[in-house]
Amino acid sequence: MVSYRPARLEDLAQIRTINTHYILNTSLTFVRAPPPFESYIAKLNDLTSRGLPYLVAVDDEQVAEDGKALVLGYASLSPFRPQMVSYAPTVELTLFIHPEHQSRAIGSALLAQLLGSVETGQVWHTCDGMGSQNESTGQTDENAPASRTLVRNVIAVMAVDPEGKDQGEALRVWYLKRGFEECGRMKKVGFKRGNW
């Protein structure tokens, strides 16, 4: 049985394993070498402190090598251009499914939970130096200390992996079917595995 819940420290080793697969075997991420485990801890702590969701799909009936429930996939919302706090209402999606558990609607369920929480006004982004935002007017007091703003936009920046299904276009179609709108393409901005 698959359940969905916030990611925990104990999930990070399996999340890193999933991420490492995509780093080493695909062009879906332009990261070329698996980051150190500590960076996964830092990301979980950062997103948690900001109030942004980081979810996992777990199979409660299967146990991974580490003795924990098997992590089937994960998804999170991260700050978009965090150095510019005016972008705080916009977040960027990360979504990866264990390669042995694709095409089981796990990614769709994770995405639906994240988008549903944004659409119903449940996701607030806390960041330093943003000031205090009046919820009804949207006006900001720039002199206020750390505050939070309602997340209104989710961006899914994706690489078209020419080694993927339909030369990478299947993922783009998947996002379009779930309400995303293609807003442009940047060509030849990244090079990995012999492809632009």
Buried (B, 14 or more C-beta within 10 A) or exposed (E): EBEBEEBEEEBBBBBBBBBBBBBEEBBBBEEEEBBEEEEBEEBBEBBEEBBBBBBBBBBEEEEBEEEBBBBBBBBBBBBBEBEEBEBBBBBBBBBBBBEEBBEBEBBBBBBEBBBEBBEEEEBBBBBEEBBBBEEEEEEBEEEEEEBBBBBBEBBBEBBBBEEBEEEBEEBBEBBEEEEBEEEEEEEEEEEBEEBE
